[in-house]
Amino acid sequence: MNQQVLLAKRPIGLPEADTWQIVETPIPQPQEGEVLIENAYISLDPAMRGWINDARSYVPPVKIGAVMRAASVGKVIESKHPHYKVGTHLYGTGGVQKYVVTNGKGWHPVDPNLAPLPLYLGTLGMTGFTAYFGLLDVGEPKEGETVLISGAAGAVGSITGQIAKIKGCRVVGIAGGPEKCRYIVEELGFDAAIDYKNESVKAGIKTHCPNGIDVYFDNVGGEILDLALAKINMSARVVLCGAISQYNSTSGISGPSNYLSLLVNRARMEGFIVFDYAKDYSKAAQEMAQWIMAGKLKSKEHIEEGLSNFHSTFLKLFSGEKLGKLVLKC
């Protein structure tokens, strides 16, 4: 049987367990031009919270009763497709389910002999591409500049900071708790860390960014975005990647009150969606793979097991009970 996680209702605030329903259905059968994939790992990302809102966005909302949308990586176990043989490993949007049938559109072959499968959901997948294109294409860091990153110990933030170091920048990360701050400085090579749970972020930015901020890579939004805007330099770039502090708000989105700093400093604040860079994914993956092999880029995956644990695992995105990329093993 195929185990699936379906969207049962649209949540208000932090999703409760009955937001989803776990069902068992017959394993689907591929038709001509299709493959049957057995998912091995499923990616859990903050963006999934936005996908279950009934609101206009860059992708349609997940429908009530539909399989929860998610990226996954798995193995072809039956094929009627001219290009994908049994045993091929593919990465794509397979949803939170054990088995998926697809015609292959939007799926990409990956090699488990070159890297562990979870890595293709993290550094060598959409998470890594988000950091790569968000920083390099939108943030445009230059050697010697100061880059500030919120959510710095998370899946995207941890990669973003390392890429900024590779590009010769001074990198300061904002993270929650001493363990995460130690991790990004001692293991990932950030120049400094600000513990937003135990110290003043405003004071931390003043201390660790004494010459101001040239690039702010924002993963959290809210008050921290405001504090960063207050310290940006002339011609700074503010990269809007996410706003995890706002996703479960029941009182509306809190926007930046310091936005006039963009005007005064002739700076820009720009959002981006990683899907817009699809044609260049292979380029990003190739360069990041080289950085990994050279020891310049480290990856950490937090792996939980079992589709029945989807809800409790999903909540770790918002509780901070994880380090690096959150992955669910099927």
C-alpha positions, 0 to 999 in steps of 0.5 A: 500500500501507498502511505500518503499525507493529505491536507485535511484543513487550512490551519490558523496559526501553527498547524495542529495534528489534524491539519493533515490526514495519513491514509493508505491507498493502493500503489499507483501503476505507471502508464506509458511514458511514466515511472513509479518512484519509491520515495526514500527521503522527503524535504521539509521546508518553511515554504510548505507553511505558505503552500497550505494557505488559501492565498495568492502566491508563486504556486497554487495552494495545496488543495484540501484532500490532496497529497501535501506538496514536498520535494523528494528523492527516490528510486524508479522501481517500475518504468514505462518511460523511454529515458528512466530505467528501473534503478535510476534515482530521481529528485523532484516534487514527489509529495509526502507519500511513499510512492509516486507516479510521474511522467518525469517532467520536473524530475532530475536524475541524481547519483547516490554514489556521488553523494548521499541521497539526503544531500540532494534535498539539501546542499545539492538540491533546492535548499542549496540553490536557494542560498546560491542564487539568492546570495550571488544573483540577488545579493551580489556580494563583493570581497571584503563586504559585510554579510548579515544572515538571519536563520543562519543555522538553518538549511538555507542560512548555513549554506548562504554564510559559507558561500559568502565566506568563499567569496571573501566576505565578512559573515555574521549570523543570527541564530537561536541558542549557544549551540547554534551560534557555536556551530556556525562560527566553529564548524562553518567558519562564520566570523561572528554569531548573534544569539537572538534568544539570549542577547540583544540583536540590536547590540549584536549587530552594532558590535559585529557589524561596526562598519554597517551591513552591505548584504542582509540575507533575510530568512525570518522577517519581523523585528530582526529585518527592521533592526538590520535595515537600521544598519545597512550601508549605502547601496546595500542589498537586502535579500528577501528569502523567507519570513519564518517569524511571520508564517504562523501569525494570527494577527497579520504580517508585521512589515518593516517600519525602517523601510525608509532606510532603503531610500536614504541609503539608495539601497534595494530590497528584493525578493526571489523565488528559486524556481525562477533559476531552474535552467541554471540548477546544474551549474549551481550543483556542479560548483557547490559539489566542487566546494564540498569536495574541496572542503570549503562547503559543509552540509548537515542534515537532520533526519527524522524517520517515518511518514507517520511522524510528519506533523511532529517533524514539520513543527521542528521547522518552527521550534528550532529543534533542528540543525541544518536541513530537515529531512524525513526518511520514508 
